[in-house]
Amino acid sequence: MMVGPQVQSAENAAWRHVYRALDHGTARNACEDRNIRTSFSQFLDKFASDFVSLQKKRNEADYDPYFRCGWREVDQNIATAARAIEEFRKLPEQERRAFCAYILFRKRP
């Protein structure tokens, strides 16, 4: 992990900055990019797919006043997110860091 809640208190500001800095559009674009996804393991490919799917659902819920979702679907989405995070944490640190670089920084032409 680059920064996180378990680091020393002097770095908590860095964790807060990173936590709120993720541009979901940049992350989604990277997760949709087949060239990026195929350069990682099948587990990260699945993680990227889940990220895109769950982000689309969150956007619908946030911005579509007519959006409705039942409790069963909510539970399934939570389970999907929890599984994705759990699988991500099991990956080698080097792969996680490389993937994070792709989703944190937008691709320039």
C-alpha positions in Angstrom: 0.0 0.0 0.0 1.3 3.4 -0.9 -0.4 5.2 2.0 -3.2 4.0 4.3 -4.8 4.2 7.7 -2.1 2.0 9.3 0.7 4.4 8.6 2.2 6.8 11.1 0.0 9.7 12.2 2.2 12.3 10.4 1.1 10.7 7.1 -2.6 10.7 7.9 -3.0 13.8 5.7 -1.5 11.8 2.8 -4.1 9.0 3.4 -7.0 11.5 3.5 -5.7 13.1 0.2 -5.4 9.8 -1.6 -8.7 8.5 -0.2 -10.6 11.5 -1.7 -8.5 12.0 -4.8 -9.6 9.1 -6.9 -11.2 10.3 -10.1 -13.8 7.7 -10.8 -13.9 8.6 -14.5 -10.2 8.0 -14.9 -10.4 4.8 -12.9 -13.4 3.6 -14.9 -11.6 4.4 -18.2 -8.6 2.4 -17.1 -10.8 -0.5 -15.9 -12.5 -0.5 -19.3 -9.3 -0.5 -21.3 -8.7 -4.1 -22.5 -5.0 -3.4 -23.1 -4.6 -2.5 -19.5 -6.8 -5.3 -18.2 -5.1 -8.1 -20.1 -1.7 -7.0 -18.9 -2.7 -8.1 -15.4 -3.9 -11.4 -13.8 -7.4 -12.7 -14.3 -8.2 -11.7 -10.8 -7.5 -8.0 -11.5 -9.4 -8.3 -14.8 -12.4 -9.5 -12.8 -11.8 -6.7 -10.2 -11.8 -4.1 -13.0 -15.0 -5.5 -14.5 -16.7 -5.4 -11.0 -15.5 -1.8 -10.5 -17.1 -0.7 -13.8 -20.3 -2.5 -13.1 -20.7 -1.3 -9.5 -19.8 2.3 -10.4 -22.5 2.3 -13.1 -25.0 1.1 -10.6 -23.9 3.8 -8.0 -24.2 6.5 -10.6 -27.7 5.3 -11.5 -28.6 5.3 -7.8 -27.1 8.8 -7.2 -28.3 10.6 -10.4 -31.5 8.9 -11.6 -34.4 10.0 -9.5 -36.5 7.1 -10.8 -33.9 4.4 -10.0 -35.1 1.6 -7.8 -33.2 -1.3 -6.4 -34.5 -4.1 -4.3 -32.8 -5.4 -1.1 -31.7 -8.6 -2.8 -29.8 -6.7 -5.5 -28.3 -4.4 -2.9 -27.0 -7.4 -0.9 -25.6 -8.9 -4.1 -23.8 -5.7 -4.9 -22.3 -5.4 -1.4 -21.2 -9.1 -1.7 -19.6 -8.4 -5.1 -17.7 -5.4 -3.7 -16.6 -7.2 -0.6 -15.3 -10.2 -2.6 -13.5 -7.9 -5.1 -11.7 -6.1 -2.2 -10.8 -9.4 -0.5 -9.4 -10.8 -3.8 -7.5 -7.6 -4.5 -5.8 -7.8 -1.1 -4.6 -11.3 -1.8 -2.7 -10.2 -5.0 1.0 -9.6 -4.9 1.9 -6.1 -3.8 3.8 -5.3 -7.0 0.7 -6.1 -9.1 -1.6 -4.1 -6.8 0.7 -1.1 -7.0 1.0 -1.3 -10.8 -2.8 -1.5 -11.2 -3.3 1.4 -8.8 -0.9 3.5 -10.9 -3.1 2.8 -14.0 -6.3 3.8 -12.3 -5.0 6.8 -10.3 -3.3 8.6 -13.2 -5.1 9.4 -16.4 -3.5 8.2 -19.7 -2.1 10.9 -21.8 -1.8 10.7 -25.6 
